């Protein structure tokens, strides 16, 4: 299987668009994972607070 990476005269538009799309996808994934970690930590903190002080 061989990919044809020749975009012809439109390469000046196509490749930056692909690069920008890849950067945005990586940013969205990283931000989503960071948000999930924050929400999970907050949920665990609230559960610990709800249980009250441990003796």
KEMI-739882 format. One record per residue: x, y, z of N, C-alpha, C in turn; residue number from 1; residue in one letter. Coordinates in steps of 0.2 Angstrom, whole numbers. Layout:
BEGIN
     nX     nY     nZ    caX    caY    caZ     cX     cY     cZ  resi  resn
      X      Y      Z      X      Y      Z      X      Y      Z   NUM     A
...
END
This chain:
BEGIN
     nX     nY     nZ    caX    caY    caZ     cX     cY     cZ  resi  resn
      4     -6      0      0      0      0      4      6      0     1     X
      3     10     -5      7     16     -5      3     23     -5     2     X
      5     28     -2      1     34     -1      4     39     -6     3     X
      0     43     -9      2     48    -14      2     55    -10     4     X
      8     57     -8      8     63     -4      8     70     -9     5     X
      8     69    -15      8     75    -20      2     78    -20     6     X
      1     84    -17     -5     88    -17     -5     93    -23     7     X
      0     93    -27      0     97    -33      1    104    -31     8     X
     -3    109    -35     -2    116    -34     -6    118    -28     9     X
    -10    114    -25    -13    116    -19    -10    114    -12    10     X
     -4    111    -13      0    108     -7      1    114     -2    11     X
      2    120     -5      3    126      0     -3    127      5    12     X
     -9    125      3    -15    125      7    -16    119     10    13     X
    -15    113      7    -17    107     10    -13    105     16    14     X
     -6    105     15     -2    103     21     -2    107     27    15     X
     -3    114     27     -4    117     33    -11    116     36    16     X
    -16    115     32    -22    113     35    -22    106     38    17     X
    -19    101     36    -18     95     39    -14     96     45    18     X
     -9    100     45     -4    101     51     -9    105     57    19     X
    -12    110     55    -16    113     60    -22    109     63    20     X
    -25    105     58    -30    100     61    -27     95     66    21     X
    -21     92     65    -17     88     69    -16     91     76    22     X
    -13     98     75    -12    101     82    -18    102     86    23     X
    -24    104     82    -30    105     86    -32     99     89    24     X
    -32     93     86    -34     87     88    -30     85     95    25     X
    -23     86     94    -19     84    100    -21     89    106    26     X
    -22     95    104    -24    100    110    -31     98    113    27     X
    -35     96    109    -42     94    111    -42     88    116    28     X
    -38     83    114    -37     77    117    -33     78    124    29     X
    -28     82    124    -24     84    130    -29     88    135    30     X
    -32     93    132    -37     97    137    -42     92    140    31     X
    -45     88    136    -50     83    138    -48     79    144    32     X
    -42     76    143    -39     72    148    -37     76    154    33     X
    -35     82    154    -33     86    159    -40     88    163    34     X
    -45     89    159    -51     91    163    -54     85    166    35     X
    -53     79    163    -56     73    166    -52     72    173    36     X
    -45     73    173    -41     72    179    -44     77    184    37     X
    -45     83    182    -47     88    187    -54     86    190    38     X
    -59     84    186    -65     82    188    -65     76    193    39     X
    -61     71    191    -60     65    195    -57     67    202    40     X
    -52     71    202    -49     73    209    -54     77    213    41     X
    -58     81    210    -64     85    213    -69     80    216    42     X
    -71     75    212    -76     70    214    -73     66    220    43     X
    -67     64    220    -64     60    225    -63     65    231    44     X
    -62     71    231    -61     75    236    -68     76    240    45     X
    -73     77    236    -80     78    238    -82     72    242    46     X
    -81     66    239    -83     59    242    -79     59    249    47     X
    -73     61    249    -69     60    255    -72     65    261    48     X
    -74     71    258    -77     76    263    -84     74    265    49     X
    -88     70    261    -95     68    263    -94     62    268    50     X
    -89     58    268    -88     53    273    -87     55    280    51     X
    -84     61    280    -83     64    286    -76     62    289    52     X
    -74     65    295    -67     63    297    -67     56    299    53     X
    -61     53    297    -60     46    299    -56     46    306    54     X
    -58     41    310    -55     40    316    -52     33    317    55     X
END
